[in-house]
């Protein structure tokens, strides 16, 4: 959205109206208007005095130009109007002046992005409300299918999201890739926005064109609290994408142990294979991540995972270690391993209850008597 002042060349004989408006020189603007200067003159990129004054926030010049019959909806070569620029810059009073002059509130740029789109993206709540009050189309999407609600949700603009929903924004309207406001809020880790969207009846299991749900993307990015909120809203924990990868696959692959635990607590299938035969367990092995491998393997054993399965996943040694230590999920607590069973197997030191008790204490007389007697002999 940047333009280069140095590269603009005016079509007329004088560049003064554009320069004066750009630089905030009100007196020169008035003088030029009195001398019958063309207030709608533009440079090679379509920039008029009003466009420049609106983008820069020179309110009095904007009012002066409008009073002199400047064209309020004249746009740049990219379709950007004065209202578009004022809205994207957060210039509330300029926005109000342009709306009062009958600016087209829904006129979009060449990408289909409206003033409401940009005000929503930037989080300018008062401008969003002013545009909505002027009948901005709340569900108008850009060329990519992105609505104001999607872009506000994606950027975590909580109050703007609320305002758009109050204005009847479609909570489940997706972009061209099938990604809804909830998907985008989940991707960004915007917990408060996720909750507001869920309260507004967002479809928690609505997937994009790759069959990726909000839970999938939140798990992939490690947004633990969002994952919990989605699970509380009955997100399908085992829903796989087009390649057969589940949220648990992605949380395991990206090394988010707390997310892995949350998904397992919600009955995620620990041995569910992708189209390529990868399970969360096999991926944890590939990554050589002891903590996640420990979590997944213990859960697998509890669910009936066998030595034959371990052979297939090439984790027989790890499997045998757990079986050797009584083959139960309580082994870690019984043996008091500091980093989990497999963490200990990969090189962590075993610290038994006996050694823990004796740490920092002098040997008792009873335990040292025979040794002391032998030494005396």
C-alpha positions as CSV (number, residue, x, y, z in Angstrom):
1,X,0.0,0.0,0.0
2,X,3.0,2.3,-0.2
3,X,3.5,4.8,-3.0
4,X,6.5,6.8,-3.9
5,X,6.2,10.5,-4.0
6,X,9.5,10.9,-5.8
7,X,8.3,8.6,-8.6
8,X,5.0,10.4,-9.3
9,X,4.7,12.7,-12.2
10,X,1.8,15.0,-12.7
11,X,-0.1,15.0,-16.0
12,X,-0.7,18.8,-16.0
13,X,1.6,21.8,-16.1
14,X,1.8,22.3,-12.3
15,X,2.5,20.0,-9.5
16,X,1.5,22.5,-6.9
17,X,-2.0,21.2,-5.8
18,X,-0.7,17.7,-5.2
19,X,2.5,18.9,-3.4
20,X,0.6,21.4,-1.3
21,X,-2.0,18.8,-0.2
22,X,0.7,16.2,0.5
23,X,2.7,18.6,2.6
24,X,-0.2,19.9,4.6
25,X,0.1,23.4,3.2
26,X,-3.4,24.7,3.7
27,X,-2.8,28.3,2.7
28,X,-1.2,27.3,-0.6
29,X,-4.1,24.9,-1.3
30,X,-6.5,27.8,-0.7
31,X,-4.5,30.1,-2.9
32,X,-4.5,27.6,-5.7
33,X,-8.2,27.0,-5.4
34,X,-8.8,30.7,-5.6
35,X,-6.7,30.8,-8.7
36,X,-8.9,28.2,-10.3
37,X,-6.4,25.3,-10.0
38,X,-7.8,21.9,-10.9
39,X,-8.5,20.2,-7.6
40,X,-8.9,16.9,-9.4
41,X,-5.6,16.9,-11.1
42,X,-3.7,13.6,-10.8
43,X,-0.2,12.2,-11.3
44,X,0.7,9.2,-13.4
45,X,-0.5,6.8,-10.7
46,X,-3.9,8.5,-10.2
47,X,-3.0,10.3,-7.0
48,X,-5.1,13.5,-6.6
49,X,-4.7,16.3,-4.0
50,X,-7.6,14.7,-2.0
51,X,-6.1,11.3,-2.1
52,X,-2.8,12.6,-0.7
53,X,-4.5,14.8,1.9
54,X,-6.7,11.9,3.1
55,X,-3.8,9.4,3.3
56,X,-1.7,11.9,5.2
57,X,-4.5,12.9,7.6
58,X,-4.6,16.6,6.7
59,X,-8.2,17.1,7.8
60,X,-8.6,20.8,7.1
61,X,-7.2,20.3,3.6
62,X,-9.6,17.4,3.0
63,X,-12.5,19.6,4.0
64,X,-11.2,22.5,1.8
65,X,-10.8,20.3,-1.2
66,X,-14.2,18.7,-0.7
67,X,-15.8,22.2,-0.5
68,X,-14.1,23.0,-3.8
69,X,-15.8,20.0,-5.5
70,X,-12.9,17.5,-5.3
71,X,-14.1,14.1,-6.5
72,X,-14.6,12.1,-3.3
73,X,-14.5,8.7,-5.0
74,X,-11.7,9.3,-7.5
75,X,-9.2,6.5,-7.1
76,X,-5.6,5.6,-7.8
77,X,-4.6,3.3,-10.6
78,X,-5.1,0.4,-8.1
79,X,-8.6,1.4,-7.2
80,X,-7.8,3.0,-3.8
81,X,-10.1,5.8,-2.8
82,X,-9.6,8.6,-0.3
83,X,-11.9,6.7,2.1
84,X,-9.8,3.5,1.6
85,X,-6.6,5.3,2.6
86,X,-8.1,7.1,5.6
87,X,-9.6,3.9,6.9
88,X,-6.4,1.9,6.5
89,X,-4.4,4.7,8.3
90,X,-6.8,4.9,11.2
91,X,-7.8,8.5,10.5
92,X,-11.3,8.7,12.1
93,X,-12.1,12.4,11.5
94,X,-11.0,12.2,7.9
95,X,-13.2,9.1,7.5
96,X,-16.1,11.0,8.9
97,X,-15.5,14.0,6.6
98,X,-15.4,11.7,3.5
99,X,-18.5,9.8,4.5
100,X,-20.3,13.1,5.0
101,X,-19.3,14.0,1.5
102,X,-21.0,10.7,0.2
103,X,-17.9,8.6,-0.2
104,X,-18.6,5.2,-1.6
105,X,-18.2,3.0,1.5
106,X,-18.0,-0.2,-0.4
107,X,-15.7,0.8,-3.3
108,X,-12.9,-1.8,-3.3
109,X,-9.4,-1.7,-4.7
110,X,-8.1,-4.0,-7.5
111,X,-7.8,-6.9,-4.9
112,X,-11.4,-6.4,-3.8
113,X,-10.4,-5.0,-0.5
114,X,-12.7,-2.4,1.0
115,X,-12.3,0.3,3.6
116,X,-14.0,-2.0,6.1
117,X,-11.5,-4.8,5.2
118,X,-8.6,-2.6,6.1
119,X,-10.1,-1.0,9.2
120,X,-10.9,-4.5,10.5
121,X,-7.5,-5.8,9.7
122,X,-5.8,-3.0,11.6
123,X,-8.2,-3.1,14.5
124,X,-9.6,0.5,14.2
125,X,-12.8,-0.1,16.1
126,X,-14.3,3.4,15.8
127,X,-13.7,3.5,12.1
128,X,-15.2,0.0,11.7
129,X,-18.3,1.2,13.5
130,X,-18.5,4.4,11.4
131,X,-18.3,2.4,8.2
132,X,-20.9,-0.1,9.3
133,X,-23.2,2.8,10.3
134,X,-22.7,4.0,6.7
135,X,-23.9,0.7,5.4
136,X,-20.6,-1.0,4.6
137,X,-21.2,-4.5,3.4
138,X,-20.1,-6.6,6.4
139,X,-19.6,-9.8,4.4
140,X,-18.0,-8.4,1.3
141,X,-14.9,-10.5,0.5
142,X,-11.8,-9.7,-1.4
143,X,-10.5,-11.7,-4.5
144,X,-9.2,-14.4,-2.1
145,X,-12.6,-14.8,-0.4
146,X,-11.3,-13.1,2.8
147,X,-14.0,-11.2,4.6
148,X,-13.6,-8.4,7.2
149,X,-14.5,-11.0,9.9
150,X,-11.8,-13.4,8.6
151,X,-9.1,-10.7,8.6
152,X,-10.1,-9.4,12.0
153,X,-10.1,-12.9,13.5
154,X,-6.7,-13.7,11.9
155,X,-5.2,-10.7,13.5
156,X,-6.7,-11.1,16.9
157,X,-8.9,-8.0,16.8
158,X,-11.3,-9.0,19.5
159,X,-13.5,-5.9,19.7
160,X,-13.7,-5.6,16.0
161,X,-14.8,-9.2,15.7
162,X,-17.6,-8.5,18.2
163,X,-18.7,-5.5,16.2
164,X,-18.7,-7.4,13.0
165,X,-20.7,-10.2,14.5
166,X,-23.2,-7.7,15.9
167,X,-23.6,-6.4,12.4
168,X,-24.5,-9.9,11.2
169,X,-21.2,-11.0,9.8
170,X,-21.4,-14.7,8.7
171,X,-19.4,-16.6,11.3
172,X,-18.8,-19.6,9.1
173,X,-18.2,-17.9,5.8
174,X,-14.9,-19.3,4.5
175,X,-12.2,-17.9,2.1
176,X,-11.4,-19.5,-1.2
177,X,-9.4,-22.2,0.5
178,X,-12.2,-23.1,2.8
179,X,-10.7,-21.5,5.9
180,X,-13.2,-19.9,8.3
181,X,-12.8,-17.1,10.9
182,X,-12.4,-19.9,13.5
183,X,-9.7,-21.6,11.5
184,X,-7.8,-18.3,11.2
185,X,-8.2,-17.4,14.9
186,X,-7.1,-20.9,15.9
187,X,-4.1,-20.6,13.6
188,X,-3.0,-17.4,15.2
189,X,-3.6,-18.6,18.8
190,X,-6.1,-15.9,19.5
191,X,-7.9,-17.6,22.4
192,X,-10.4,-14.8,23.2
193,X,-11.4,-14.5,19.6
194,X,-11.8,-18.3,19.3
195,X,-14.2,-18.2,22.3
196,X,-16.3,-15.4,20.9
197,X,-16.6,-17.2,17.5
198,X,-17.6,-20.4,19.2
199,X,-20.2,-18.5,21.2
200,X,-21.5,-17.2,17.9
201,X,-22.0,-20.8,16.7
202,X,-18.9,-21.2,14.6
203,X,-18.6,-24.7,13.3
204,X,-15.8,-26.2,15.3
205,X,-15.1,-29.1,12.9
206,X,-15.3,-27.1,9.6
207,X,-12.3,-28.1,7.6
208,X,-10.5,-26.3,4.7
209,X,-9.9,-27.8,1.3
210,X,-7.1,-29.9,2.7
211,X,-9.4,-31.3,5.3
212,X,-7.6,-29.4,8.1
213,X,-9.8,-28.4,11.0
214,X,-9.3,-25.6,13.5
215,X,-8.0,-28.2,16.0
216,X,-5.5,-29.5,13.4
217,X,-4.0,-26.1,12.8
218,X,-4.0,-25.2,16.6
219,X,-2.2,-28.4,17.4
220,X,0.3,-28.0,14.6
221,X,1.2,-24.6,15.9
222,X,1.2,-25.6,19.6
223,X,-1.5,-23.3,20.8
224,X,-2.4,-25.3,24.0
225,X,-5.2,-23.1,25.4
226,X,-6.9,-22.9,22.0
227,X,-6.6,-26.7,21.6
228,X,-8.3,-27.1,25.0
229,X,-11.1,-24.6,24.1
230,X,-11.8,-26.4,20.8
231,X,-11.8,-29.8,22.6
232,X,-14.3,-28.4,25.1
233,X,-16.4,-27.3,22.2
234,X,-16.5,-31.0,20.9
235,X,-13.8,-30.7,18.3
236,X,-13.2,-34.1,16.6
237,X,-9.9,-35.1,18.0
238,X,-9.1,-37.8,15.4
239,X,-10.2,-35.9,12.3
240,X,-7.4,-36.3,9.7
241,X,-6.4,-34.1,6.8
242,X,-6.3,-35.3,3.2
243,X,-3.0,-37.1,3.8
244,X,-4.3,-38.9,6.9
245,X,-2.4,-36.8,9.5
246,X,-4.3,-36.0,12.7
247,X,-3.8,-33.2,15.2
248,X,-1.8,-35.7,17.3
249,X,0.5,-36.3,14.4
250,X,1.2,-32.7,14.1
251,X,1.6,-32.0,17.8
252,X,4.0,-34.9,18.0
253,X,6.0,-33.9,15.0
254,X,6.3,-30.3,16.1
255,X,7.4,-31.3,19.6
256,X,4.5,-29.9,21.8
257,X,4.3,-32.4,24.7
258,X,1.5,-30.5,26.5
259,X,-0.6,-30.4,23.4
260,X,0.1,-34.2,22.9
261,X,-1.1,-34.8,26.5
262,X,-4.3,-32.8,26.0
263,X,-5.1,-34.6,22.8
264,X,-4.5,-38.0,24.4
265,X,-6.7,-37.0,27.3
266,X,-9.4,-36.4,24.7
267,X,-9.1,-39.9,23.3
268,X,-6.8,-39.2,20.4
269,X,-5.8,-42.4,18.6
270,X,-2.1,-42.8,19.3
271,X,-1.5,-45.5,16.6
272,X,-3.6,-44.0,13.8
273,X,-1.5,-44.1,10.6
274,X,-1.4,-41.6,7.8
275,X,-1.6,-42.4,4.1
276,X,2.1,-43.0,4.3
277,X,2.0,-45.3,7.2
278,X,3.3,-42.8,9.8
279,X,1.8,-42.9,13.3
280,X,2.4,-40.2,15.9
281,X,4.7,-42.8,17.7
282,X,6.8,-43.5,14.6
283,X,7.2,-39.7,14.0
284,X,8.3,-39.2,17.6
285,X,10.9,-41.9,17.0
286,X,12.1,-40.2,13.8
287,X,12.5,-37.0,15.6
288,X,14.3,-38.7,18.5
289,X,12.2,-36.7,21.0
290,X,12.4,-38.7,24.3
291,X,9.6,-37.0,26.2
292,X,7.0,-37.3,23.5
293,X,8.0,-40.8,22.6
294,X,7.7,-41.7,26.3
295,X,4.2,-40.2,26.5
296,X,3.0,-41.9,23.3
297,X,4.6,-45.3,24.0
298,X,3.1,-45.6,27.5
299,X,-0.3,-44.7,26.2
300,X,0.1,-47.2,23.3
301,X,1.0,-50.0,25.7
302,X,-2.0,-49.2,27.8
303,X,-4.1,-49.5,24.6
304,X,-2.7,-52.9,23.6
305,X,0.4,-51.9,21.7
306,X,2.5,-55.1,21.2
307,X,6.1,-56.0,20.6
308,X,5.2,-56.7,17.0
309,X,4.0,-53.2,16.7
310,X,7.2,-51.9,18.3
311,X,9.2,-53.9,15.7
312,X,7.3,-52.2,12.9
313,X,8.0,-48.8,14.4
314,X,11.6,-49.7,15.2
315,X,11.3,-49.0,18.9
316,X,11.8,-52.5,20.3
317,X,14.5,-51.4,22.8
318,X,12.3,-48.7,24.2
319,X,9.3,-51.1,24.4
320,X,11.4,-53.8,26.1
321,X,12.7,-51.2,28.6
322,X,9.2,-50.4,29.7
323,X,8.1,-54.1,29.8
324,X,11.2,-54.8,31.8
325,X,10.2,-52.2,34.4
326,X,7.0,-54.2,35.1
327,X,5.2,-53.2,31.9
328,X,2.8,-50.7,33.5
329,X,2.3,-47.0,33.1
330,X,3.1,-46.5,36.8
331,X,6.7,-47.7,36.3
332,X,8.1,-44.2,36.1
333,X,6.6,-43.2,39.4
334,X,7.7,-46.5,41.1
335,X,11.3,-46.2,39.9
336,X,11.4,-42.4,40.3
337,X,12.9,-41.7,36.9
338,X,13.5,-38.0,36.5
339,X,12.9,-37.6,32.8
340,X,10.4,-40.4,32.0
341,X,11.2,-44.0,31.2
342,X,12.5,-43.4,27.7
343,X,14.3,-40.2,28.7
344,X,16.2,-42.4,31.2
345,X,16.8,-45.0,28.5
346,X,18.3,-42.4,26.2
347,X,20.9,-41.5,28.8
348,X,19.2,-39.9,31.8
349,X,20.5,-41.2,35.1
350,X,18.3,-43.4,37.2
351,X,17.6,-42.0,40.6
352,X,16.0,-44.6,42.9
353,X,14.0,-43.9,46.0
354,X,16.8,-45.3,48.0
355,X,19.4,-42.9,46.5
356,X,16.9,-40.0,46.9
357,X,16.5,-40.8,50.6
358,X,20.2,-41.1,51.2
359,X,21.2,-37.9,49.3
360,X,22.8,-35.5,51.7
361,X,22.6,-37.8,54.7
362,X,25.3,-39.6,56.7
363,X,25.3,-43.4,56.6
364,X,23.5,-44.8,59.5
365,X,25.5,-46.8,62.1
366,X,23.5,-49.9,61.3
367,X,24.5,-49.9,57.7
368,X,28.2,-49.1,58.2
369,X,28.9,-51.4,61.2
370,X,30.2,-54.4,59.3
371,X,32.2,-52.3,56.9
372,X,33.8,-50.4,59.9
373,X,34.5,-53.7,61.6
374,X,36.3,-55.1,58.6
375,X,38.4,-52.0,58.2
376,X,39.4,-52.2,61.8
377,X,40.6,-55.8,61.3
